[in-house]
Amino acid sequence: MKGLTQLMILFVWISTPAQNFIRSQLSTPLDTPWEIVYGPDGFLWLTEAGGKVVRVNPADGSKTVVYTAPDYFGGGTSETSPLCFQPKIGSGTFGLALHPDFTNSATAFIYFVYSYNSGTSISPVTKFKIERLTWNAATNSVTANSTMVFSMPTGYDHLGGRLMIIKQNFVPYIFFTVGDNGVSETNEPACYSPQSNNPNNFAQDPNYKNGKVHRFNMDGTIPATNPLPGNSFYTRGHRNPQGLMFNSSQSIIYDIEHGDRTDDEINILEVGMNYGWKNVRGFHNDNNYPGEAAYVSSYTPYPGIANDALKEPLFAWCSTPQPTISTFLDWCTVAPSDGIYYGGSGIPDWTNSLLVVTLKDGSTTDQELYQFKLNQNGTSLVPSTASDPNPKKFFGSDQAVNGRLRDITVSPDGTKIYLINNGGNTPDKITVYTYNSPTGLNRTTSSEFDLKIYPNPSNGVVTIDCAEGVTHITLFNPMGEQLPNVAFTSNILDVTNLPEGAYFLKIQTLSGKVVFKKMVRTL
């Protein structure tokens, strides 16, 4: 009965996941934060308004401004538009990323994005640049700076701005998102005269930098393996890509972007491919935008781009026909910002998931965190059911105090979720959600961390890796009902005959300790 009782507690935990987090706030004073990264040095790294990079101790919230860009520029009055509802040119301090080998003194580099004046004081021209800072861990200070990428475009809306550095085939690259830079003609038809001047018309065109995810070498040069020689674009046809996530186990890049009244998207990025904005919005077969189906059926690949094709999103929020109502809060879009791939086991139900935060407190939407459970290959979602929805939503009940959730990072052990906001009732703070493990099911004992099961999810056999050895395994369904024993030989568990779904393993070790683990069976 003990195992059954514990598993019934786990079932409650799955049904009401938000009950198992303890909310707190760091005392850190912030100024319009935009990016947060948990560094390998054990500190939080953030960007703030005015071209600032700051370093925060997660233990006590103490903050140090490590760099302020001397050439930061917030736009000139001559760049304003008399027509647009947002007449000021886009500017700010956006993405930040650390070199993948940051703890190596030879590559202890910080990269971040901010706006600068590429023109003159009399005739300013606001652009964005990617700056590289050299970090001295001995003195905890920036010792040098240099510009890696410059003259990235801006506009009156949809700026993108996310930065990510990852290794592909063991080679590190810089990825940077640029939005279409235009104002929606549906919402504000008078912003451009004629409307053909709207930069969102060129999001798919490789000859323009807007509406793209760009890839650079670490020194700012253009990789020879990019889709077109001498061109920094990696993918195109994006509206406002504010997030990038990397699934390191499958080497998959996902982007997150805002739709126009409908169809916020999560996309799997494939080099050279076209994601359709503004002719295609969300899934290809829903035809929820006039002319969408015809455009998809008659698409002509771009000359010179290998295997060029239109790509559908992995997921689309609000996949409905465009509403005629003009009130932003009534649209079903959620305004997703950034996200992160969760590959750890600190929160067992989150393993192999995408975590995405949102900005919009609307009529039917909340500022919250979405958890998308991935199939093992990372290219699709685990099917959603009434009892186990996918995605799941977290922290929406706290939106009055959390505000607009701009970015997310996770502690190395996966048990602390750090969120930043830069809007709402109480803006400019770091909110922390600490996972409060249900009693007896995720105990922080040495035997827990010495025991691993993989692959998980699995479509056949599972390896039980435990240093002290396993004597017995009992299987339960999510209702706590014990199932007939499955074949367990040596350290291999055969789940071939199990139906698709979630299960729980009660694992007894040679020393008599009992550990519970969740396992997902896929087909």
PAVOFI-980170 format. One line per field, with one value per residue (C-alpha): residue in three letters; x, y, z. Coordinates in Angstrom, 1 decimal. Layout:
BEGIN
aa: [ALA  ...]
c1: [X  ...]
c2: [Y  ...]
c3: [Z  ...]
//
This chain:
BEGIN
aa: [MET  LYS  GLY  LEU  THR  GLN  LEU  MET  ILE  LEU  PHE  VAL  TRP  ILE  SER  THR  PRO  ALA  GLN  ASN  PHE  ILE  ARG  SER  GLN  LEU  SER  THR  PRO  LEU  ASP  THR  PRO  TRP  GLU  ILE  VAL  TYR  GLY  PRO  ASP  GLY  PHE  LEU  TRP  LEU  THR  GLU  ALA  GLY  GLY  LYS  VAL  VAL  ARG  VAL  ASN  PRO  ALA  ASP  GLY  SER  LYS  THR  VAL  VAL  TYR  THR  ALA  PRO  ASP  TYR  PHE  GLY  GLY  GLY  THR  SER  GLU  THR  SER  PRO  LEU  CYS  PHE  GLN  PRO  LYS  ILE  GLY  SER  GLY  THR  PHE  GLY  LEU  ALA  LEU  HIS  PRO  ASP  PHE  THR  ASN  SER  ALA  THR  ALA  PHE  ILE  TYR  PHE  VAL  TYR  SER  TYR  ASN  SER  GLY  THR  SER  ILE  SER  PRO  VAL  THR  LYS  PHE  LYS  ILE  GLU  ARG  LEU  THR  TRP  ASN  ALA  ALA  THR  ASN  SER  VAL  THR  ALA  ASN  SER  THR  MET  VAL  PHE  SER  MET  PRO  THR  GLY  TYR  ASP  HIS  LEU  GLY  GLY  ARG  LEU  MET  ILE  ILE  LYS  GLN  ASN  PHE  VAL  PRO  TYR  ILE  PHE  PHE  THR  VAL  GLY  ASP  ASN  GLY  VAL  SER  GLU  THR  ASN  GLU  PRO  ALA  CYS  TYR  SER  PRO  GLN  SER  ASN  ASN  PRO  ASN  ASN  PHE  ALA  GLN  ASP  PRO  ASN  TYR  LYS  ASN  GLY  LYS  VAL  HIS  ARG  PHE  ASN  MET  ASP  GLY  THR  ILE  PRO  ALA  THR  ASN  PRO  LEU  PRO  GLY  ASN  SER  PHE  TYR  THR  ARG  GLY  HIS  ARG  ASN  PRO  GLN  GLY  LEU  MET  PHE  ASN  SER  SER  GLN  SER  ILE  ILE  TYR  ASP  ILE  GLU  HIS  GLY  ASP  ARG  THR  ASP  ASP  GLU  ILE  ASN  ILE  LEU  GLU  VAL  GLY  MET  ASN  TYR  GLY  TRP  LYS  ASN  VAL  ARG  GLY  PHE  HIS  ASN  ASP  ASN  ASN  TYR  PRO  GLY  GLU  ALA  ALA  TYR  VAL  SER  SER  TYR  THR  PRO  TYR  PRO  GLY  ILE  ALA  ASN  ASP  ALA  LEU  LYS  GLU  PRO  LEU  PHE  ALA  TRP  CYS  SER  THR  PRO  GLN  PRO  THR  ILE  SER  THR  PHE  LEU  ASP  TRP  CYS  THR  VAL  ALA  PRO  SER  ASP  GLY  ILE  TYR  TYR  GLY  GLY  SER  GLY  ILE  PRO  ASP  TRP  THR  ASN  SER  LEU  LEU  VAL  VAL  THR  LEU  LYS  ASP  GLY  SER  THR  THR  ASP  GLN  GLU  LEU  TYR  GLN  PHE  LYS  LEU  ASN  GLN  ASN  GLY  THR  SER  LEU  VAL  PRO  SER  THR  ALA  SER  ASP  PRO  ASN  PRO  LYS  LYS  PHE  PHE  GLY  SER  ASP  GLN  ALA  VAL  ASN  GLY  ARG  LEU  ARG  ASP  ILE  THR  VAL  SER  PRO  ASP  GLY  THR  LYS  ILE  TYR  LEU  ILE  ASN  ASN  GLY  GLY  ASN  THR  PRO  ASP  LYS  ILE  THR  VAL  TYR  THR  TYR  ASN  SER  PRO  THR  GLY  LEU  ASN  ARG  THR  THR  SER  SER  GLU  PHE  ASP  LEU  LYS  ILE  TYR  PRO  ASN  PRO  SER  ASN  GLY  VAL  VAL  THR  ILE  ASP  CYS  ALA  GLU  GLY  VAL  THR  HIS  ILE  THR  LEU  PHE  ASN  PRO  MET  GLY  GLU  GLN  LEU  PRO  ASN  VAL  ALA  PHE  THR  SER  ASN  ILE  LEU  ASP  VAL  THR  ASN  LEU  PRO  GLU  GLY  ALA  TYR  PHE  LEU  LYS  ILE  GLN  THR  LEU  SER  GLY  LYS  VAL  VAL  PHE  LYS  LYS  MET  VAL  ARG  THR  LEU]
c1: [0.0  2.9  3.8  0.2  -0.3  2.9  1.8  -1.7  0.2  2.0  -1.2  -2.4  0.9  0.5  -3.1  -2.2  1.4  1.5  1.0  4.5  6.4  7.4  7.4  10.0  11.7  15.3  15.9  17.8  16.9  16.6  16.0  14.0  15.8  15.5  17.6  18.6  21.2  22.4  26.1  28.5  30.2  27.1  25.8  22.9  23.8  21.3  20.9  19.3  18.3  20.9  23.4  24.2  25.3  24.8  25.8  23.6  24.4  21.3  22.0  21.4  20.3  23.4  24.0  27.1  27.0  29.9  29.6  27.8  28.1  29.6  28.0  24.5  21.9  18.2  17.1  16.9  13.9  14.5  13.8  10.3  7.3  4.3  2.1  2.6  1.1  4.6  6.5  9.8  12.4  13.1  16.0  17.1  19.3  18.3  19.9  22.9  24.8  28.0  30.6  30.0  33.5  33.0  35.0  38.1  40.1  40.9  37.2  35.6  33.5  30.1  28.1  25.1  23.0  22.2  21.3  23.8  24.0  25.4  24.9  25.9  24.8  23.0  21.5  21.2  20.5  19.7  21.0  21.8  25.2  26.5  29.3  31.8  33.2  36.2  35.7  38.5  37.3  40.2  39.1  35.4  35.7  35.4  38.9  38.1  35.3  34.9  32.1  31.4  28.4  27.1  24.5  21.6  18.3  15.5  12.1  9.0  7.9  8.7  12.4  13.2  16.5  17.2  20.8  22.0  25.4  25.5  27.8  26.8  29.1  31.4  31.7  30.3  28.0  26.2  22.4  20.5  16.9  15.6  11.9  10.1  10.6  7.2  3.9  0.9  -1.2  -4.2  -3.9  -2.5  -3.0  -1.9  1.7  3.2  2.3  2.3  2.0  4.5  7.2  6.3  9.5  7.3  6.9  10.5  10.7  11.1  13.6  17.2  18.4  17.0  18.1  14.7  12.4  15.4  17.3  21.0  24.0  27.6  30.9  32.2  34.3  31.3  32.1  29.6  29.9  30.7  27.9  25.1  22.4  23.8  27.4  28.2  24.7  24.2  20.6  20.0  16.1  13.6  10.0  9.7  7.4  8.7  11.0  11.6  12.9  15.4  15.8  18.3  17.6  21.2  20.3  18.9  20.8  17.5  16.9  13.4  12.3  9.3  7.5  4.5  1.7  -0.6  -3.9  -3.6  -0.9  1.9  4.3  7.1  9.1  11.9  14.6  16.1  18.9  17.7  14.0  11.1  8.6  6.1  5.4  3.5  1.7  1.5  0.4  0.5  -0.3  -0.6  -3.9  -6.1  -6.4  -7.1  -5.6  -6.9  -4.8  -2.8  -3.7  -3.1  0.3  1.3  0.2  2.0  5.2  8.3  11.6  14.2  17.0  20.3  18.9  19.2  15.8  14.0  10.5  7.8  7.9  5.0  5.3  5.7  2.9  0.6  -1.4  -4.7  -4.9  -8.2  -9.3  -8.2  -10.7  -12.2  -12.2  -9.5  -8.9  -5.5  -6.6  -9.4  -7.2  -6.3  -2.6  -0.5  2.6  5.3  8.7  11.7  12.0  14.4  14.8  14.5  16.6  17.3  15.5  15.1  11.4  10.7  7.5  9.4  12.2  12.5  10.2  10.2  9.4  8.0  7.0  4.4  3.7  0.0  -2.7  -5.7  -9.3  -8.6  -4.8  -2.5  1.1  2.4  4.8  3.9  5.4  5.5  6.4  8.4  8.5  11.9  13.0  12.2  10.4  6.8  4.8  3.5  -0.2  -2.5  -5.3  -8.0  -6.3  -2.8  -2.9  0.0  1.0  0.5  0.3  2.0  2.1  -0.8  -2.5  0.5  0.4  -0.7  2.7  4.8  3.9  5.0  7.3  10.2  12.7  13.4  16.5  16.9  19.4  21.9  20.0  16.8  14.8  14.8  13.0  14.1  11.8  12.3  9.7  9.8  6.2  3.0  2.0  5.4  8.0  11.7  12.4  13.6  11.0  12.1  9.9  11.5  10.3  8.7  9.0  6.1  7.1  8.9  8.8  11.7  13.9  17.3  19.3  22.5  20.7  18.2  20.9  23.0  20.0  19.2  16.8  17.2  16.1  13.1  10.6  11.3  9.6  11.1  13.7  14.9  18.3  18.3  21.7  22.3  25.8  24.6  22.4  18.7  16.9  13.3  11.0  7.3  5.2  2.2  -0.1  -0.8  -3.8  -1.5  -2.7  0.0  0.5  1.8  5.5  7.4  10.5  13.6  16.9  20.2  19.8  17.4  13.6  11.5  8.4  7.6  4.2  3.0  0.5  1.6  1.5  3.0  4.1  5.9  8.6  9.2  12.8  14.4  18.2  20.5  20.8  17.0  16.4  13.3  13.3  10.3  10.8  8.5  8.8  7.0  6.2  6.1  5.1]
c2: [0.0  2.4  2.4  2.9  5.8  7.5  7.1  8.6  11.6  11.8  11.7  14.7  16.4  15.9  17.1  20.3  20.9  24.6  23.4  22.0  25.2  27.7  31.3  33.9  37.0  38.1  41.5  42.6  46.1  46.0  48.4  46.9  43.5  41.6  38.4  36.2  33.3  31.0  31.0  28.1  30.3  30.0  33.5  35.0  37.2  39.8  42.7  45.9  49.2  51.6  49.0  47.4  43.9  42.8  39.8  38.7  36.3  33.9  33.2  36.7  38.8  41.1  42.7  44.1  46.2  44.7  46.8  49.8  50.4  53.9  54.2  53.1  55.1  55.1  56.6  60.2  62.4  62.7  59.0  59.2  58.6  61.0  58.2  55.2  54.6  53.8  56.6  56.1  54.0  50.7  50.6  48.9  46.3  42.8  39.4  38.0  34.7  33.3  31.5  27.7  27.4  30.4  28.8  28.6  31.8  31.8  31.9  33.7  35.9  37.6  38.5  41.0  43.1  46.8  49.8  52.4  55.3  54.2  57.6  61.0  63.2  65.5  62.6  59.6  56.1  53.6  50.1  47.1  45.5  42.3  43.2  40.8  41.4  39.6  38.4  38.1  35.6  36.4  40.1  39.6  42.4  43.1  43.7  44.3  44.8  44.5  44.6  41.3  42.2  45.6  47.3  45.0  46.6  48.1  49.6  50.8  47.3  43.6  43.8  40.2  40.6  37.1  35.9  32.3  30.6  26.8  24.2  22.5  19.5  20.8  24.2  27.2  29.7  32.9  32.9  36.2  36.9  40.0  40.6  41.9  45.5  46.5  47.6  45.4  46.8  45.0  46.9  50.2  50.6  54.2  53.6  53.4  55.2  53.4  50.1  48.5  50.4  48.3  46.2  43.2  42.6  41.5  38.9  36.1  37.9  36.8  40.2  41.8  41.2  41.7  38.7  36.3  34.2  34.9  32.7  34.0  32.6  33.5  36.4  37.8  36.5  34.5  30.7  29.1  26.6  29.2  28.8  31.5  32.6  35.8  36.0  35.8  34.5  31.0  30.9  33.4  34.3  35.2  37.9  38.7  35.9  36.7  33.3  30.7  27.2  24.5  20.8  19.6  15.9  16.1  19.2  20.9  24.7  26.0  29.6  31.3  34.1  36.4  36.1  38.9  38.5  34.7  32.0  32.6  29.9  27.5  26.4  23.8  25.7  24.0  25.7  27.8  27.1  29.6  29.9  31.8  35.1  37.0  34.9  31.8  32.0  28.9  25.5  25.2  23.4  25.6  28.4  30.8  33.7  34.8  33.4  31.1  27.8  29.1  30.5  27.1  25.1  27.3  28.0  28.4  27.5  30.3  29.8  28.7  27.5  23.8  22.0  25.3  24.7  26.2  24.8  24.4  25.2  22.5  24.3  27.3  29.1  30.5  28.7  30.4  32.8  36.3  38.1  41.4  42.8  45.5  45.2  43.6  42.1  40.2  38.4  34.9  35.3  34.8  36.9  34.3  35.7  33.4  29.8  27.1  23.3  21.4  18.2  17.6  15.4  17.8  18.1  14.6  15.5  18.3  16.1  16.6  19.6  23.1  25.8  29.1  32.3  34.7  38.5  38.9  39.3  39.3  38.5  34.8  34.7  34.9  35.8  32.3  29.5  26.8  23.3  21.4  17.7  16.5  13.0  11.4  12.6  16.2  16.9  16.5  16.8  14.0  13.7  15.7  14.0  15.3  13.9  14.8  17.9  19.0  21.8  22.4  25.9  27.2  30.3  32.1  32.6  34.7  37.1  40.1  40.0  38.3  40.7  40.3  37.3  38.3  35.5  32.3  30.3  27.3  26.3  23.6  21.0  21.9  22.6  26.4  28.4  32.1  34.5  38.1  40.7  44.2  45.3  44.8  46.1  45.4  45.3  44.8  41.8  38.2  35.8  32.3  29.2  26.4  22.9  21.4  17.7  15.6  13.7  10.4  10.6  12.8  12.5  14.2  11.3  9.9  6.8  9.0  10.8  7.7  6.0  6.9  5.4  5.9  6.4  8.1  8.3  4.8  2.8  -0.6  -1.2  0.9  0.8  1.1  2.5  2.3  2.1  -0.2  -2.5  -3.1  -6.2  -5.6  -3.3  -2.7  -0.9  1.4  3.4  7.1  6.1  4.2  0.8  -1.9  -3.6  -7.1  -7.4  -6.6  -8.4  -7.2  -8.9  -7.6  -3.8  -3.9  -3.4  -4.5  -2.2  -3.3  -4.7  -1.7  0.7  4.2  6.5  7.5  4.9  4.9  2.6  1.5  0.5  -1.3  -1.3  -3.9  -1.8  -1.8  1.8  2.5  5.1  6.1  7.2  8.3  6.6  7.4  4.7  5.9  4.0]
c3: [0.0  0.6  -3.1  -4.1  -1.7  -2.9  -6.5  -5.8  -4.4  -7.7  -9.6  -7.7  -8.4  -12.2  -12.1  -10.2  -11.1  -10.0  -6.4  -6.3  -6.7  -4.1  -5.4  -4.3  -5.6  -5.6  -4.1  -7.2  -8.5  -12.3  -15.1  -18.0  -18.2  -21.5  -21.3  -18.4  -18.6  -15.8  -16.4  -15.8  -13.2  -11.0  -11.6  -13.5  -16.4  -17.7  -20.1  -19.0  -20.6  -21.8  -23.1  -19.7  -18.9  -15.2  -13.1  -10.3  -7.4  -7.3  -3.6  -2.3  -5.3  -5.2  -8.6  -10.4  -13.6  -15.5  -18.6  -20.0  -23.8  -24.3  -27.7  -26.8  -28.7  -28.1  -31.5  -32.8  -33.2  -36.9  -37.2  -35.9  -38.2  -38.3  -39.5  -37.1  -33.7  -32.6  -34.2  -32.4  -34.1  -32.4  -30.0  -26.8  -25.2  -26.2  -26.3  -24.4  -24.7  -23.2  -25.2  -24.9  -23.4  -21.1  -18.2  -20.4  -19.9  -23.6  -24.6  -21.6  -23.9  -23.3  -26.4  -26.3  -28.5  -28.3  -30.5  -31.7  -34.2  -37.5  -38.9  -37.6  -34.8  -37.2  -39.3  -37.0  -38.3  -35.5  -36.0  -33.8  -33.2  -31.5  -29.1  -27.6  -24.1  -22.6  -19.0  -16.5  -13.9  -11.5  -11.2  -12.1  -14.7  -18.4  -19.8  -23.5  -26.0  -29.7  -32.3  -33.9  -36.0  -36.9  -39.0  -38.2  -39.1  -36.9  -37.6  -35.9  -34.6  -34.5  -33.7  -32.7  -30.8  -29.4  -29.3  -28.9  -29.2  -29.8  -31.3  -34.5  -35.4  -32.6  -34.2  -32.2  -34.0  -33.2  -34.0  -33.9  -34.7  -36.6  -36.9  -40.0  -38.6  -40.0  -38.5  -39.3  -42.1  -40.7  -37.4  -38.7  -42.5  -42.6  -41.2  -44.7  -47.8  -50.1  -48.1  -50.5  -48.4  -45.3  -44.6  -43.6  -47.4  -47.5  -44.7  -47.2  -49.4  -48.8  -50.0  -46.9  -43.3  -41.7  -41.0  -40.6  -38.2  -38.9  -38.3  -37.9  -37.0  -33.6  -35.1  -36.9  -40.3  -42.4  -42.4  -45.7  -44.9  -44.8  -47.4  -49.8  -50.1  -48.2  -46.8  -43.0  -43.1  -41.8  -42.1  -43.4  -43.4  -39.7  -38.3  -34.8  -33.6  -29.9  -28.7  -29.6  -27.9  -28.5  -27.9  -27.4  -27.3  -30.9  -32.2  -33.0  -32.9  -32.2  -32.6  -31.0  -32.7  -32.5  -35.0  -36.2  -34.2  -34.7  -35.1  -32.6  -33.5  -32.4  -35.4  -35.9  -37.8  -40.8  -42.6  -45.6  -45.2  -45.5  -42.7  -44.8  -43.2  -44.3  -46.8  -44.6  -40.9  -38.7  -40.2  -44.0  -44.3  -42.1  -44.7  -41.9  -43.9  -47.3  -50.1  -47.8  -49.4  -52.9  -51.9  -50.4  -53.4  -55.9  -53.9  -56.1  -54.4  -54.3  -56.8  -55.2  -51.9  -51.6  -51.1  -50.4  -49.1  -46.9  -43.4  -41.0  -37.2  -34.6  -32.7  -33.3  -30.7  -31.8  -35.1  -36.2  -39.0  -38.4  -36.1  -37.2  -33.7  -33.3  -29.6  -28.8  -25.5  -27.2  -29.7  -28.8  -29.4  -26.2  -27.2  -26.5  -25.7  -25.0  -24.0  -23.0  -23.7  -20.4  -20.7  -17.0  -14.5  -11.5  -12.4  -13.8  -15.6  -17.5  -18.9  -22.7  -22.8  -24.2  -21.6  -23.1  -21.3  -22.5  -22.3  -22.7  -20.0  -22.3  -22.2  -22.6  -22.1  -19.1  -18.6  -17.8  -18.6  -21.1  -21.0  -24.3  -23.8  -26.8  -28.3  -28.1  -31.5  -30.6  -33.8  -32.5  -29.3  -27.2  -28.0  -25.7  -23.8  -21.5  -18.5  -19.6  -21.7  -23.8  -23.4  -19.7  -18.2  -15.1  -12.9  -14.6  -11.3  -10.2  -13.2  -11.2  -9.3  -12.1  -14.9  -18.5  -18.6  -20.9  -20.4  -18.5  -17.3  -15.1  -12.4  -13.3  -11.2  -12.9  -9.7  -9.8  -12.5  -12.9  -14.7  -15.5  -16.5  -17.8  -17.6  -15.6  -12.2  -10.6  -13.3  -13.4  -11.1  -11.0  -9.9  -8.7  -8.7  -6.7  -7.3  -4.2  -4.7  -3.5  -0.4  -1.1  -4.8  -5.8  -2.7  -2.9  -1.8  -3.3  -4.5  -6.4  -8.3  -8.9  -10.7  -14.2  -16.8  -20.5  -23.1  -21.7  -23.5  -24.9  -27.7  -26.7  -24.0  -21.1  -19.4  -15.6  -14.6  -10.9  -9.3  -6.4  -8.5  -8.8  -7.3  -8.3  -10.4  -9.9  -12.5  -11.9  -14.1  -13.3  -11.1  -8.8  -10.0  -10.0  -13.4  -14.2  -14.0  -17.2  -18.3  -16.4  -17.2  -15.8  -16.2  -19.2  -18.9  -21.8  -22.3  -25.9  -24.9  -23.0  -24.5  -25.2  -22.2  -18.8  -16.2  -12.9  -11.8  -8.2  -8.2  -5.3  -5.0  -3.4  -0.3  0.2  -0.9  -3.0  -5.8  -7.9  -11.5  -14.3  -17.7  -20.9  -23.5  -27.1  -30.2]
//
